[in-house]
């Protein structure tokens, strides 16, 4: 992740245009998450946005969602190493 650039990305959430600022590595992980779940990237972002207990910083919420996904994926691999 060293040298990962931070970029602004325009997204549409439930018809509202907004921008998020994320490192390339986080955007790549969000795309993987969306692909894994069979969702469009915008749909995944809208889902994460809607799950926030209180409206806050969407970029931070997305980073936390990626962290949670990565940790859960690592836990699953540790519990079942033969599934790879």
C-alpha positions as CSV (number, residue, x, y, z in Angstrom):
1,X,0.0,0.0,0.0
2,X,3.0,2.2,0.1
3,X,2.7,4.9,-2.5
4,X,-1.1,4.4,-2.9
5,X,-2.4,7.6,-4.3
6,X,-5.4,9.4,-2.8
7,X,-8.0,10.3,-5.5
8,X,-11.4,11.9,-5.6
9,X,-14.1,9.7,-7.1
10,X,-17.6,10.8,-8.1
11,X,-20.4,8.4,-7.2
12,X,-24.2,8.5,-7.3
13,X,-26.0,7.3,-4.2
14,X,-29.8,7.0,-4.5
15,X,-29.8,9.6,-7.2
16,X,-27.6,12.1,-5.3
17,X,-24.2,12.8,-6.8
18,X,-21.3,13.1,-4.3
19,X,-17.6,12.5,-4.2
20,X,-15.4,10.3,-2.0
21,X,-11.7,10.6,-1.4
22,X,-9.9,7.2,-1.2
23,X,-6.6,5.6,-1.7
24,X,-6.3,3.4,-4.8
25,X,-5.9,0.3,-2.6
26,X,-9.3,1.0,-0.9
27,X,-11.0,1.6,-4.2
28,X,-9.6,-1.7,-5.5
29,X,-10.8,-3.5,-2.4
30,X,-14.3,-2.0,-2.8
31,X,-14.4,-3.2,-6.4
32,X,-13.4,-6.7,-5.2
33,X,-16.1,-6.6,-2.5
34,X,-18.8,-5.5,-5.0
35,X,-17.7,-8.3,-7.5
36,X,-17.7,-10.9,-4.7
37,X,-21.3,-9.9,-3.8
38,X,-22.5,-9.5,-7.4
39,X,-23.2,-5.8,-6.8
40,X,-22.4,-2.7,-8.8
41,X,-19.9,-0.6,-7.0
42,X,-22.4,2.2,-6.6
43,X,-24.9,-0.2,-5.0
44,X,-22.2,-1.4,-2.5
45,X,-21.3,2.2,-1.6
46,X,-25.0,3.1,-1.1
47,X,-25.4,0.0,1.1
48,X,-22.4,1.0,3.2
49,X,-23.7,4.6,3.4
50,X,-27.1,3.5,4.5
51,X,-25.7,1.3,7.2
52,X,-24.0,4.2,9.0
53,X,-25.6,4.6,12.5
54,X,-25.2,8.3,12.1
55,X,-24.5,10.2,9.0
56,X,-20.8,10.9,8.8
57,X,-17.8,10.8,6.6
58,X,-18.5,8.4,3.8
59,X,-14.9,8.0,2.9
60,X,-14.1,6.8,6.4
61,X,-17.1,4.5,6.4
62,X,-15.9,2.9,3.2
63,X,-12.4,2.4,4.7
64,X,-13.9,0.8,7.7
65,X,-16.1,-1.5,5.6
66,X,-13.0,-2.6,3.6
67,X,-11.1,-3.3,6.9
68,X,-14.0,-5.3,8.2
69,X,-14.2,-7.3,4.9
70,X,-10.5,-7.9,4.9
71,X,-10.4,-9.1,8.5
72,X,-13.4,-11.4,8.0
73,X,-11.8,-12.8,4.9
74,X,-8.6,-13.5,6.7
75,X,-10.5,-15.1,9.6
76,X,-12.4,-17.4,7.2
77,X,-9.1,-18.4,5.5
78,X,-7.5,-19.1,8.9
79,X,-10.5,-21.3,10.0
80,X,-10.6,-23.2,6.7
81,X,-7.1,-23.2,5.0
82,X,-8.1,-26.0,2.6
83,X,-10.7,-23.8,0.8
84,X,-8.1,-21.8,-1.1
